[in-house]
C-alpha cells in the first residue's frame, strides 16, 4: 500500500504530499530552527510544517536556502494565524509568510483554526491564492464536520487537506469518513497523543515484538491507515527512525489491537490554540 517517501500520497488535485513531515511548532529559537530543519532534511524529510503562530518561518526559510535541496523536492506547509482571518488580512498574512520563508510559492496553505463568522471570506482568499498559482493546495486544521460544511456550502473548492488530531486513542471515524467521502485528505497531527500512547501496554508489547520504538508503532498505525503524519521535532536519531517506517508493515492483528485502544477524549485542548506534541 505504501508508496515511497518521495511520492507520498496524492491529493484530490493531483499534488503529492509526503507520508511524513516535520511539525516545527516546538522550535522557535532562530539557531535551533535552522539546525533542526537542516538535520531533518539530512535525515530524509522533505515536508516541513510551520505556521505564522510558531514564529519560526524566517529561521525555516534560512534553513531551506542552506539545504541545497531543489525547491521542487520540498513540500512546505504554512498556516494562517487565527488573528489574521478575513479576505484582505489573509492575503497580507500569506505574503508575509511567503516572504519570511523565502519561497516563490507555498505547497500547502491552511487555516490553522476555524474562526466562525469569518470562515467564508478567509476561505475565498485561499481560493484566490490557489487560482493564482501561489499555493499548490489549500486546506484547514482542526476542522469539525460542521466547519467543513460551512465553507463547502458556498466555495468553489473543497479543502484538499484537513490536518487534525489522529491516533489510536482518537481515530475520529465519523470525521474521517466525511473527509474521505468528500476527497479531503486527512493529515495527522499529534500522532503520539502527547506521549499518552506510550503508557499503553498494548502499544509497548507490539513495539517490543517488532523491535521498534513505541513512537514508530504509533506513527505507523496512522500511515498504514493511509494518513500522512507530522510528528513534532525530535532528536536526529528519532527523525531517522521515523523514515524507516514507510517500508515496515504492521500485521492486521496489531492494527486491530491498536484500534481498540480508542476513547473519546482529545489529547490536547480544542480551544483554538494550536499545541505541540
N, C-alpha and C positions, 0 to 999 in steps of 0.2 A: 504494500500500500504506500509506503513512504517513498517519496522522491528524494533526490539528492539535495544537499543544502543549497546549492546554487539555484536550483529550480524553485524550490519551495512549493507552495500550493497556489492555485490560481483564483483570483477574484473574479467577480461576475463580468468585469470589463476586460478580462484577459491579462491583467497585470499580475506578475508573480510576486508573492510575498514569502520571505524565508520562513522556514519552520521555527527557527529560534532567533530571538532578538535580544538585545541588551536593554533592560529597563534602567535608565540612568537617574532615576528620581532620588537615589540616596547619595549621589555625589554632586557637590556644587562648589567645592573649593577649586579655584582655577587650575592649580597644578595637578590635583587629584583627578579632575575631569580629564585633562589631556592625557596623563599617563594611563588612566583606567581605560579610556576609549581606545587608545593605541594598543594596549595589551589585549583588549577584546578582539580587535581587528586581527592582531597577530595570532590569536588563538583560533581564528576562523569565523568570527562573527562578521556578518555583512549587513545586518539590520540593527540600527541604533534608534532607540526610542527616547524622545525628550519632550519637554513641554515648556511653555513660557514660565509657568509657575515653578519649575525646577531651578530656574536662574542659572542654568549651565550651558545655554545654547552657544554662547561665544566660545567657551572652552571646547565644546564639541566641534565647533567649526575649526578651531585651531588644530585639533587632533586630526580631523578629516583632511585638512590641507597638508599635514605632515605624513599622512599614512602611505602615500604613494599608490593607493588603490584607485583605479579608474572610477570616476563618479558613476558610470553606468552599472558598476558591480556593487554599489552600495544602495541600501534601502533606508531612507531617512524618514522617520515619523516625527511630526511636531504636533503640538496640541494648543488649542485656543484656551486662554485663561478665562475663568468664569467672570472676571471683571471686564472683559472685552467683548461681550456679546453685542448684537445689533449689526446691521449691514455695514455701515461705514467703519465702525470700530473693528469689526472682524477683518476687513480688508487691510486696515492700517496695522493691526496686530500681526497678520500674516507677513506683510512686507518687512516688519521689524524682525520677526523670527528668521525669515529667509536671509536677511542682511547679516544677522549675528552668526548664522550657520555658514555663511559664505558660499551658498549654493545658488544655482540658477533656477532650480525647481525643487519642490519637496515631493517625495514619493507618496506619502500619506499624511493628509492634514485632517485633524479630528477636533470635534467639540469635546472638551475634557469632561464636562458635567452638564446635564440639561438645566438650563436656566429658563424656567417656564415664563411665558409672556414675551420672550424674545427669540424663541427657537426658530420660528419660520423665517424671520429676517436674517438671522445668523446663518441658517442653512442655505438661504438664497445666495448669500455671499460666497459660501463654499462652492456652490454650483457654478458661480461666475468664475472662480479661480480654476475650477476643473475645466470648464469650457474654453478658457484662455490657454490651457495647457501649462499653467503654472504649478499644478499638482497632478500627479498621475492617478490618484484615488482619494476619495473623501470618506470620512467615517465619523463615528461617535464613540464615546466611552461611557460606561456606567449607565446606559440607557435601558429602561424597562420597556416592555411591550407597548405600554401606553405612550411613552415618549416617542418611540419609533413610529407608531401610527400617526401621531400628531404631525411630524414633519413629512411623512409619506403622503398624507392626505392631499396636500397642495403642491408638492415638489415635483420637479421634472426627473430627479434622480433619487433612487434609494441609496442609503448608505452602503458603501462597499464593505465596511468593517464595523463591527461592534466589539470594542475591547472591554472585557468585563471580568469580574472575579469568577474563576472557574477552576475547580479542583475536586477531588473525590468527596470532600465534605460539603461542597456546594456545586453540584452538577447543573443546576438550573435547567432541568429538562424542558419545561414548557417554553422558556425564553429561547433556548437553543432550537427547539422545533420551529418556533415562529421565524427565527432568523434563517434557518435552512429553507423553509417554505418560501421565503422572500429573497433568496440568494444573497443574504447578508452573511459574510464570513465572520465567524466568532474568533476572537483572539484572546488568549487567556493571560490576564494579569494575576498576580498573587498565586502562582501555581502551587506554592508550598503552604498556603493557609497561614502565612506569617509564622511558620515553624510548628504550628499545632499538629500538622500531619506527622511530624517526626516523633510524636509521643504515642502514635497508634501502633500497637503490637502487630497488627496485620501488615502494615507497611514495612515495619522493621524486619519481620520474618521474610517477606518477599525480597527485600533488599539483600538480606544475608544469603538467601537461597541462590540468588543470581550473581553474588559477588559485586553488587552495585551499591551506591550510596542511597540513603532514603530520598535525597533530593533528586537523584536521577530517576528513581522509580516514580516519584510524584509527577515529575515533568513528563515522563514517558507515557503516563496514563492519558494526559491531555493530547500529546502528539499522536498516540495510537487511535484516539477518537477523531483524528483529523483536525485538531485545533492547534494552530500555531501558538507558541508560548513566548512570553517576555519575562524571564526571571531577572531579578534585581542584580545589580553589580555585586560581584563576589571576588574571591581570590583568583589569580591566574590559573591555578591548578583546578579549581572548581569550574571555571569557564571552559577549560579544555575538556573536562569531564562531560560537560553539557553537550559538547559537539559529538561525543561518542554515541549519543542516544538516538540518532537518526536511524542507524542501521540495526540497532538492537530491538528485538520484539519480545513483548511480554506474552506468555501463554494466556489463552482465553480464561482459564480458571483464576489467574491472578487479576485480570481485568475485572472479572465479576466480583471477586472478593473486595477489591478496592471500591467498586461501585456501591457496594452495600455499606460502606462507611458513611454514606450521605446523611446529612441532617439539614435543618432549615435555617441555621444561623449564618450570618456573614462573618468573615474573619476580620473585617475592619468596619469602620463607621460608614454608613450610607448617608452621608450628611452633605455632600457636595465638596468635600475636601479630599483630594487625591492622597492616598497614603502608600507608603512603600512596603515591601515585604520585610 
